[in-house]
Amino acid sequence: MHSTIAIEVAAPPGLVFTLARDVERWERLLPHYARSRALERRADGSLVVDFVARRPLIGLLGLLGLGLPVAWRSRTWNEPATRRLRFAHVAGATKGMDVTWRIDAVGAGSRVSIDHDFRPRVALFAAFIDRAFTRPIAGRTLATFKTLAEALASDAALPGAADRAPEVPRQSDPSRLTNPPT
């Protein structure tokens, strides 16, 4: 099964990419992420990361901010030249899922799309995972990165912004920006 979810962001694509590529910070940037911890740093620059996100619940529990924890493990890397983020799910219910984030320039802003390709043995399982977990979590992730990027872009437009350093998350290890061999 292939699905795509996308959002328009009123911020430069480079800023959106800089925010999103540092997956180890997702647990601090995204309120619905409880964990995004690297377990392994590979020689090709990719990371193996454990993720735990809370899938929003419906009804009263959702209004209280409660969510169902969803866990998976991905080998992840980014491709700066094309502003792509890649995730190959290697453990969890979504093992085998391939995910590609595309961050493209659109006018003065960006379009961020996330493609999910998932082909488990039981096709109906893919549709269930997509509707019940992938879309709600990815949608919230995109909405949060939109809010963060637009706030930073707005701050950069304020008088005197050129005189201060932008407060944009930075990766501490530049080797993480390399592309894994294909």
Sequence and secondary structure as in RCSB ss.txt:
>XXXX:A:sequence
MHSTIAIEVAAPPGLVFTLARDVERWERLLPHYARSRALERRADGSLVVDFVARRPLIGLLGLLGLGLPVAWRSR
TWNEPATRRLRFAHVAGATKGMDVTWRIDAVGAGSRVSIDHDFRPRVALFAAFIDRAFTRPIAGRTLATFKTLAE
ALASDAALPGAADRAPEVPRQSDPSRLTNPPT
>XXXX:A:secstr
 EEEEEEEESS HHHHHHHHH GGGHHHH TTEEEEEEEEE TTS EEEEEEEEEE STHHHHTT EEEEEEEEE
EEEETTTTEEEEEEEEETTTT EEEEEEEEETTEEEEEEEEE   SSHHHHHHHIIIIIHHHHHHHHHHHHHHHH
HHHHHHTSTTGGGS       S GGGGS    
